[in-house]
Structures are given as C-alpha cells and as structure tokens.
Amino acid sequence: EPPVDRLTKTLKQNGYEDCWRLTNPECIDERAMTCAYQTRIDYIWKRGTLKHGWTIEECRIFPTQDATDHHGVLITLS
C-alpha cells in the first residue's frame, strides 16, 4: 500500500506541531525516514504552548534494532 499523508496534514491543520521538526528544523527529510517507503511514520505531536514554563530540550528519532517495525521517538522536556 503506498504511503499517504492525510493524517499528518489533518493534524497540522488542527494546530498540532511535529516536535521533531520543531527541534530539528535544519534536518532534511531523508534523515528522518522511519519506514520502508522512505517516509516518516513515527512522531510526537503537541498542540498549543507547553504549560508551566516547560520547554522542549530535545526530540530525536532512533532505530530500535528490530525490536519493532517502528523507530523510537524520544522527547526531553525541562
């Protein structure tokens, strides 16, 4: 089945932001591929501002060494 982007477009239209893209704006999409279709399927989304002075320190995507067919996405808040 070919990849589609309806869900991610809908999330963006409804005010959600891709935390990885927010913290890695300089990265090209090829560095974020997480599936066999050379696209990204693993995300952490946020909507609105973080509460009580929290900030996103880091958001990164990492391989899971065949533990699952998805990549891990780690977000560090402070």
C-alpha positions as CSV (number, residue, x, y, z in Angstrom):
1,E,0.0,0.0,0.0
2,P,1.5,3.4,-1.0
3,P,2.1,6.0,1.7
4,V,-0.5,8.8,2.2
5,D,-0.3,11.9,4.3
6,R,-3.9,12.7,5.1
7,L,-3.4,12.2,8.8
8,T,-0.4,14.4,9.2
9,K,-2.0,17.1,7.1
10,T,-5.1,17.0,9.2
11,L,-3.1,17.2,12.4
12,K,-1.2,20.3,11.1
13,Q,-4.5,21.9,10.0
14,N,-5.8,21.4,13.5
15,G,-2.9,23.2,15.2
16,Y,-0.7,20.2,16.1
17,E,3.1,20.7,15.7
18,D,5.7,18.0,15.0
19,C,8.1,18.1,17.9
20,W,10.9,16.6,16.0
21,R,10.6,19.1,13.2
22,L,10.4,22.0,15.8
23,T,13.7,21.0,17.4
24,N,15.5,19.9,14.1
25,P,14.4,22.5,11.5
26,E,17.7,22.2,9.7
27,C,17.5,18.5,9.1
28,I,16.5,17.3,5.7
29,D,13.6,14.8,5.5
30,E,15.9,12.0,4.3
31,R,17.5,11.9,7.8
32,A,14.0,11.3,9.3
33,M,12.9,8.3,7.3
34,T,11.4,5.6,9.5
35,C,9.8,3.2,7.2
36,A,10.3,1.1,4.1
37,Y,8.6,3.8,1.9
38,Q,11.4,6.3,2.8
39,T,8.9,8.4,4.7
40,R,8.5,9.1,8.4
41,I,5.7,7.4,10.4
42,D,6.9,8.0,14.0
43,Y,6.0,11.3,15.6
44,I,5.4,13.1,18.8
45,W,2.9,15.9,18.3
46,K,2.0,18.8,20.6
47,R,-0.8,21.4,20.3
48,G,-0.5,24.9,21.9
49,T,2.1,26.0,24.3
50,L,3.6,23.9,27.0
51,K,2.3,24.6,30.5
52,H,4.2,26.0,33.5
53,G,7.3,27.1,31.7
54,W,8.2,23.7,30.3
55,T,10.4,23.7,27.2
56,I,11.4,21.0,24.7
57,E,15.1,20.4,25.1
58,E,15.5,17.7,22.5
59,C,13.4,15.4,20.3
60,R,15.2,12.7,18.4
61,I,14.4,9.6,16.3
62,F,16.4,6.4,16.8
63,P,16.4,2.9,15.5
64,T,15.0,0.1,17.6
65,Q,17.3,-2.7,16.3
66,D,14.5,-4.9,15.0
67,A,12.5,-4.8,18.3
68,T,9.6,-3.3,16.3
69,D,8.9,-2.1,12.8
70,H,8.8,1.4,14.1
71,H,11.6,3.8,15.2
72,G,11.7,5.2,18.7
73,V,11.0,8.9,19.2
74,L,12.4,10.5,22.4
75,I,11.4,13.9,23.7
76,T,13.2,15.6,26.6
77,L,11.3,18.3,28.4
78,S,12.7,20.7,31.0
